Amino acid sequence: MSRAEAVRAANALGARWAGEAVDGNGGTVLMPAGLWSLLGLLAPAGSGPVRAELAEALGLAPASAADRARDLLREA
C-alpha cells in the first residue's frame, strides 16, 4: 500500500467520523490523521473481534495499517 492509499483511508475515516460527530450546532474539531495513525499502531495488538472492528474503521488490515501509520508519522 502506498502513502496515498493510507491518506485516502485516513480521509475516509474522517468523513465517516464527521458524519456521525458533527451536527452543525456548534464548533467541532476533528483530527482524523492523528486518530487514524493511533488506531493503526494499536490495531495489530487487538484480539480477534477488536482487530476486525479496527480493520473496518481503518479500511486496512491491521498489519498494513501499522506500517502505513509509521510511514505517515515519519513524514509528519
Number of C-alpha atoms within 10 A of each C-alpha: 10 9 13 11 13 24 17 13 20 24 17 17 20 19 14 12 15 16 10 9 12 13 10 7 6 6 7 10 8 13 12 20 19 14 15 27 23 16 19 28 19 17 24 19 12 13 10 10 9 13 18 16 15 22 20 13 19 24 20 20 16 24 17 18 28 21 15 24 25 15 15 17 12 8 8 6
